[in-house]
């Protein structure tokens, strides 16, 4: 497997996260995969944002689930960018995507778009929620899935296998050789996040990971020795 450098919410270290501007910059920087996050608006639109509330990344306040698409569109998501729809990202960039389901309710809406557009080969679906990983696999034949975890132990491997995932995306600060070896025995790929420093890159290399999620496009260039 080739080593993958994954753009975290685009290139959030230099552009407003989860915006078309950030995704285009990630593609132009040559990152292998672009990661993004999905929620449902009040009226069922599949919108790209990390938090459940709009407060941190826009000039608005309140929960995404309480706002219509039109209300979300009226917000400034940074440098004049608007909150994008998932479908807009598909059209704005050609890169492979890793779509993280933040709101479990978004799984069905994502499945509809993926099946309509035949995206199982282009979009890997990830989530912290085991049930979302299981649900998307049921709804989208042939989709590749990943279980994401921040605080975890060796049980994360068993959880990923039970959910039918092919990859685990794990907080680099907690990752150990024991967990990597258990994942290998279960035929799981292992990605580390967030890899933003040379120390993290050295750890990625030492653990022989399959990929790294980063906020900065420079990691793609400086990290080539990990391949």
Buried (B, 14 or more C-beta within 10 A) or exposed (E): EEBBBBBBBBBBBBBBBBBBBBBBBBBEBEBBBBBBBBBBBBEEBBBBBBBEBBEEBBEBEEEBEEBEBEBBBBBBBBEEBBBBBBBBBBEBBEBBBBBBBBBBEBBBBBBEBBBEEEBBEBBBBBBBBBEBBBBBBEBBEEBBBBBBBEEBEEEBBEBBBEBBBBBBBBBBEBBEEEBBBBBBEBEBBBBBBBBBBEEBBEBBBEBEBBBBBBBBBBBBEEBEEBE
